């Protein structure tokens, strides 16, 4: 049976850097407060004329170049995003058109910060059952458009960016095991209340700022650590591996304290945990994709390494996968 393997990776970050010092001039906060509580020093913000598909397209082109294949060779495009260009058509459809990937089917996945992991797992199914040969997986977000920049509790956390991976069939081991979980009863802890069929846009929803992200941070913190610890243990068990076998752990880059607390509960050495949250903040669906790309290109991940990707986000949704790089 052939394995689903990542053969190319890519990323794109907007040029504009928004530092903690910049935020000090916008809201009642400080560099020390943000750094101590989150580990974030700066984040990227897309230009007004940059949409999510623009970010995703550039990451996709980077991944295709790395994989050494053409857009015409892609059979399926999956884009994980909670900030699509439009409600429909899908952001994947827009990227497909601009790539010229004319034979590719395309759809989006909305699993927030777990989106890239969920999309990788979905791609794996299509590869391993023989339906498709090459799948392009993208995680892309323009979260700056969904942030209330007067709310110091949320505006300091998020950034824009995109990451991508080409997943193909291989005789060599690739994605070794996977796990997905969720609890919809807690979805109100992290959400954008308005803009859908429940609360369509109106003067009232705009006046009440219901189109911006709302989060109960303290509750999310505890749930994220527990869920990601459990998810990592489950995928390692399925892969018949243990904590000591991990060469690199990449969790969703939400908060440095969450990442380190998860590592501590797992009993993994901090030097095996990859973090880039200090540079980009929380980029939701793009987070793990960008981190994976940077870890590989900096030689933090080498050929043959065992890598665990571990995510948690709105939904609530969480998941993990073990990859032999």
DALIN-V389471 format. One record per backbone hydrogen bond with DSSP energy under -0.5 kcal/mol. NH is the residue of the N-H (numbers start at 1). CO is the residue of the C=O. If there is no record, write none. Layout:
BEGIN
[[NH/CO] [NH/CO]]
END
This chain:
BEGIN
[[3/170] [5/3] [5/168] [7/5] [7/166] [8/166] [10/164] [12/162] [16/45] [18/43] [19/17] [20/41] [23/19] [24/20] [25/21] [25/22] [26/23] [27/23] [29/27] [34/30] [35/31] [36/32] [37/33] [38/34] [39/34] [39/35] [40/34] [41/278] [42/278] [43/18] [45/16] [50/47] [51/49] [54/51] [55/51] [56/52] [57/53] [58/54] [59/55] [60/56] [61/57] [62/58] [63/59] [64/60] [65/61] [66/62] [67/63] [68/64] [69/64] [73/70] [74/71] [75/134] [76/134] [77/105] [78/136] [79/107] [80/78] [80/138] [81/79] [81/109] [94/90] [95/91] [96/92] [97/93] [98/94] [99/95] [100/96] [101/96] [102/100] [104/101] [105/75] [107/77] [109/79] [111/109] [114/111] [115/112] [118/114] [119/115] [120/116] [121/117] [122/118] [123/119] [124/120] [125/121] [126/122] [127/123] [128/124] [129/125] [130/127] [131/126] [132/126] [135/167] [136/76] [137/135] [137/165] [138/78] [139/163] [140/80] [141/161] [145/142] [146/143] [147/144] [149/147] [151/148] [152/150] [154/151] [155/151] [156/152] [157/154] [158/154] [159/282] [160/44] [161/141] [162/12] [163/139] [164/10] [165/137] [166/8] [167/135] [167/165] [168/5] [169/133] [170/3] [175/4] [176/174] [176/322] [177/322] [179/320] [181/318] [183/316] [186/183] [187/184] [189/186] [190/187] [191/214] [193/191] [193/212] [194/210] [195/199] [206/202] [207/203] [208/204] [209/206] [210/205] [212/209] [213/146] [214/191] [216/189] [217/215] [220/216] [221/217] [222/218] [223/219] [224/220] [225/221] [226/222] [227/223] [228/224] [229/225] [230/226] [231/227] [232/228] [233/229] [234/230] [235/231] [236/232] [237/233] [238/234] [239/235] [240/237] [241/236] [245/242] [246/243] [247/306] [248/306] [249/272] [250/248] [250/308] [251/249] [252/310] [254/252] [256/38] [259/255] [260/256] [261/257] [262/258] [263/259] [264/260] [265/261] [266/262] [267/263] [268/263] [272/269] [273/270] [274/249] [274/272] [279/276] [280/276] [281/277] [282/157] [283/281] [286/283] [287/284] [290/286] [291/287] [292/288] [293/289] [294/290] [295/291] [296/292] [297/293] [298/294] [299/296] [300/295] [301/295] [305/302] [307/305] [307/323] [308/248] [309/307] [309/321] [310/250] [311/319] [313/317] [316/313] [317/313] [318/181] [319/311] [320/179] [321/309] [322/177] [323/307] [324/174] [325/305] [325/323]]
END
